Amino acid sequence: MALGRAEATAVRHYLEALEATKPSRRLRSPERLHQRIDVIKIRLPEVGPLERLQLTQELLDLEQALRLANEPVDQKTRESLQKSVQLAIEITTKSQEANATHEAERSEEHTSELQSLRS
């Protein structure tokens, strides 16, 4: 029972930390997205390999943002998706914590066995 409370507390702290450090996402208009895409397409042939990689990734991200900006998503769907993601994070976190606890217990048992053999 105490383990469950500890896990729930850990998950809550984890989610609060995620929320507190969430980067601010500014919304861009489709016009601004198109402008930036045009600038990137002009610059791509002129840059070196590393910057080409960065600009190509930015281009992909901007095109995805443009597609999403054109897709209407109702509030109920958005909230449902957010809850699903949050639940997935909670499940993953609990699983990782359980695995870590199990490994710690195994390590303690192994240490105890070694100490008892030395005695």
N, C-alpha and C positions, 0 to 999 in steps of 0.2 A: 504494500500500500504506500509506504514511504517512497519507494522507488518510483512509483507512478506519479506521485506529487513532484518529486525532484525532476522527472522527465518533463512533466508539463511546465514546470517553472523554467527549465532550460529552454524549451521550445518557445515559451512566451518571451524570454529575454532575447533569444535569437531573432524572433520576428520583430521585436521592438527595435533591435539594433539595425536590422535591415531597413526598417521604415525610417529610422533616424538618419541613416547614411545614404538614403536613396538619392541618386543624382537628380537634379532638377531637369526636367525635359521641357524645353520650350517648344511650343507648337509653331510649325512653319506653314505658311500658306502654300498652296500648290504653285503659285507664281514664283515664290522664293525657291522652292524645290527645283523648279524648272531652270531658274537662273543659275543655281549652283551646279546643276547637271551640265548645263551648257559650258560653264567655265571649266569644269573638270574635263569634258570632252576636248576642249581646245588645248588644255595643258598636257594631257596624257602623252602625246607624241614627243613632247619637249623635255620630259623629266627622266631621271635615272631610274634604275630598277626598283629601289626601295620605295621611292616616292610614287612610282607607278603602281606598286602593290597597294600602298595606302590609299591612293586616289581611286583605284579600282574598287577597293572595299567600300570607300565612301560612296562611290557611284551606286554600288549594289544596295547599300543602306538607304540612300536617297530614293532610288527607284521603288524600293519596298515601302518606304514612308509615303511615297506618292500613291502607290496602289492602295494602301490602307486609308489614306485621306479620302480616297474616292469611294471607299466601301462604307456604306452606312451601317453602323453597329448600334443597335438599340441599347439602352441603359441596362435592361434586364440581362441581356446576353453578356455585356461587359462585366456586370457584377458576378454572374455565374462563372465566367472565365477566371476572374480574380479569386473567387472562392476555391475553384478547382486547383489553381496554382498554389494557393496558400495551403490547402490540404495536402498536396503533393510534397511541399516543403516540410510540413509537419511530420508526415509519414517517413520521409527520408531522414530527417533529423532524429526521430525516435529510433529508427533502425540503426543509425550510426552510433548513437549513444548506447544502445543496448549491446552492440558489438564491442564498443570500447569498454563497457562495464564487464562484459564476459571475458575479454582479453585481460583486463586488469585482475580479475578474480583468478584466472588461470595462472597468471604470472605470480600472484601472491601464493598460490598453492605450490607452484614449482619452487619458489624461494623457501617456503616452509619445509618442503621435502628435503631440499638441499641442506638446510640448517639442521634438520633432525638427523640426517645421515652423517653430518660432521660431528654431531654430539656424541 
